[in-house]
Amino acid sequence: MPVLSSYLPELYMGLSSLLVHKLRSLLTMLGMIFGVGAVVAMLSITAGAQKEMMSFIDQLGVNNIIVEAREAMDRNELQQVRAISPGLTFRDFRAISENVQGIEALTPRKRFKPQKLLPKTSQEMPMLIGVLPNFMQINSLKLVAGRFFDETDNLRSAPVCVLGESAKVNLLGYEDAIGKYVKVNEVWLQVIGVLTPQAAADTEVEGLSSLNRNNLVIAPLNTVMRRFEDNNSYLKDEIDGIYLKVLPNTDSVETANVVKAILSATHKDAGDFTVIVPAGLLEERRRTQFIFSVVMICIAGISLLVGGIGIMNIMLATVLERTREIGIRRAIGARQGDIVRQFLTEAVLISIVGGLIGIAFGFGLSRVIAGAAGWSTVVTWSSIAVAFGVSVFIGLLFGIYPAVQAAKLDPIEAIRYE
């Protein structure tokens, strides 16, 4: 309390000076306002991108490896590829299963885009995929109702399915779907489970097919292979994807290299598949995000630097204007340290007020960016603390020189100054 009371006169004089010259004070703060606002907005964009990235990686599974069949651009290209490679097959699945160490679970995937669907829906038609029962374990899926199909259902090629949340709502509404039927092409499938809503990720990865997990009809692999006809199946891949989950202490990147080597040998380097490693994507995106953050903060830092120069400029002008005041204070007993503290307090007050306004400006700017560009932004307490702390530091740093210059004035010459 004694320390605070000793600063009260300087705080009072600093606030009085700012209020006497309101417009000049506001113009001086503009640099800090825009700088702090830019820092808050840029950090909020970075935090939003980080959140989306983590959601995307979590959806793919950090310990997972995904093999995707690469679709040909046209029929001629497909025929050329098939002359070299048969595409993804169950033989590939067995080769990976028998020769790759450290795999906890794996499943093939066969995917169909239904031509007809009952009940009819005006929304996007869901994708039908056939997988093994361990698909739920591999992708950490949870059910909001019912159960997932088991190995018995798969062996019997049972006409059952599990619906994604969007597919369930679009086809069967909001009522209980368990026990009801959906007709996919010419096959009736009984709904035995409904998935919890899955995180949607807007991020696209080269080689990874777009698969909205909320809009899926998931059936046993044997059911899909035996009950649904694949047109031009002699050209298409026998299976179009393989999901692998590695053991917790296994390096997924090294395992993916082994998988890639096996498939390259069996496919004769036809380049008709892609191996996606979410853990590798995570590291790559973190590096990219770090570079982006550094660039954005540097750009915002330039605004703060300009704001600091503005504070120094206006404080030097203030010292010149108040030369007689400084001389009178020195004559009645003020020490050089008191003068330094007085002008340094004014500079810091400018940066504090500018920083507070800048935080509000940055918060609003992040909302505008989110609405206009469709980006996800997250304003965190850490970004506010960083921006505000830097603004106060800038005010302190650029206020030191004018304060020292004021303290060095000769009292007699200062009193005589007109």
HELIX and SHEET records of a PDB file:
HELIX    1   1 PRO A    2  VAL A   20  1                                  19    
HELIX    2   2 LYS A   22  LEU A   60  1                                  39    
HELIX    3   3 ARG A   75  ARG A   82  1                                   8    
HELIX    4   4 PHE A   90  ASN A   99  1                                  10    
HELIX    5   5 PHE A  135  ILE A  138  1                                   4    
HELIX    6   6 GLU A  151  LEU A  155  1                                   5    
HELIX    7   7 GLU A  165  LEU A  172  1                                   8    
HELIX    8   8 ARG A  213  ASN A  215  5                                   3    
HELIX    9   9 LEU A  221  ARG A  227  1                                   7    
HELIX   10  10 SER A  252  THR A  266  1                                  15    
HELIX   11  11 PRO A  278  GLU A  321  1                                  44    
HELIX   12  12 THR A  323  ALA A  331  1                                   9    
HELIX   13  13 GLN A  336  ALA A  373  1                                  38    
HELIX   14  14 TRP A  381  ALA A  407  1                                  27    
HELIX   15  15 PRO A  411  ARG A  416  1                                   6    
SHEET    1   A10 LEU A 117  LEU A 118  0                                        
SHEET    2   A10 TYR A 181  VAL A 184 -1                                        
SHEET    3   A10 VAL A 187  LEU A 195 -1                                        
SHEET    4   A10 VAL A 160  LEU A 163  1                                        
SHEET    5   A10 LEU A 216  PRO A 220 -1                                        
SHEET    6   A10 MET A 127  VAL A 131  1                                        
SHEET    7   A10 ILE A 103  PHE A 112 -1                                        
SHEET    8   A10 GLY A 241  VAL A 246 -1                                        
SHEET    9   A10 ASN A  64  ALA A  69 -1                                        
SHEET   10   A10 PHE A 273  ILE A 276 -1                                        
SHEET    1   B 4 LEU A 117  LEU A 118  0                                        
SHEET    2   B 4 TYR A 181  VAL A 184 -1                                        
SHEET    3   B 4 VAL A 187  LEU A 195 -1                                        
SHEET    4   B 4 LEU A 143  GLY A 146 -1                                        
END                                                                             
